[in-house]
């Protein structure tokens, strides 16, 4: 399964809040809600997050094997 745990660590490390993503960068609150609930996002969304945060894909998501 895909985990967005690295995303939240990256936000903290870069000092960026979800509020800033939404109101400064125009990022969708709905997409953040989807991520919080482990739902799928598009590669376009992933690309946008990497651009905004200036980070690699691995800083936004990771694959975690189901147990």
C-alpha positions as CSV (number, residue, x, y, z in Angstrom):
1,X,0.0,0.0,0.0
2,X,1.0,3.6,-0.5
3,X,1.8,5.7,2.6
4,X,2.0,9.4,2.7
5,X,3.9,9.5,6.0
6,X,7.0,10.9,4.3
7,X,4.9,13.9,3.1
8,X,4.1,15.0,6.7
9,X,7.7,14.6,7.7
10,X,8.8,16.7,4.7
11,X,6.3,19.4,5.6
12,X,7.7,19.6,9.1
13,X,11.3,19.5,7.9
14,X,10.7,22.3,5.5
15,X,8.5,24.4,7.9
16,X,5.5,24.3,5.6
17,X,2.0,24.0,6.9
18,X,-1.1,22.6,5.2
19,X,-2.6,26.0,5.6
20,X,0.3,27.5,3.5
21,X,-0.1,24.8,0.9
22,X,-3.8,25.7,0.5
23,X,-3.7,29.5,0.7
24,X,-0.3,30.4,-0.5
25,X,0.2,27.8,-3.2
26,X,-3.4,27.1,-4.1
27,X,-3.2,23.4,-3.3
28,X,-6.5,21.6,-3.0
29,X,-7.8,21.0,0.6
30,X,-9.7,18.0,-0.9
31,X,-6.5,16.4,-2.0
32,X,-4.9,16.9,1.4
33,X,-8.0,15.2,2.9
34,X,-7.6,12.3,0.5
35,X,-4.0,11.9,1.5
36,X,-4.8,11.9,5.2
37,X,-7.2,9.1,4.6
38,X,-4.7,7.1,2.5
39,X,-6.6,7.5,-0.8
40,X,-5.0,7.7,-4.2
41,X,-3.7,10.9,-5.8
42,X,-2.7,11.5,-9.4
43,X,0.9,11.7,-10.7
44,X,0.1,15.3,-11.6
45,X,-0.7,16.0,-8.0
46,X,2.5,14.3,-7.0
47,X,4.4,16.4,-9.4
48,X,2.9,19.6,-8.0
49,X,3.7,18.6,-4.5
50,X,7.3,17.8,-5.4
51,X,7.6,21.2,-7.2
52,X,6.1,23.2,-4.3
53,X,8.3,21.4,-1.7
54,X,11.3,21.1,-4.0
55,X,11.7,17.4,-3.1
56,X,11.9,14.0,-4.7
57,X,8.9,11.7,-4.9
58,X,10.2,9.6,-2.0
59,X,9.8,12.6,0.3
60,X,6.0,12.5,-0.4
61,X,5.1,8.8,-0.5
62,X,6.5,5.4,0.0
63,X,5.4,1.8,-0.7
64,X,4.6,-0.2,2.5
65,X,4.1,-3.9,2.0
66,X,0.7,-5.2,3.3
67,X,1.0,-7.7,6.1
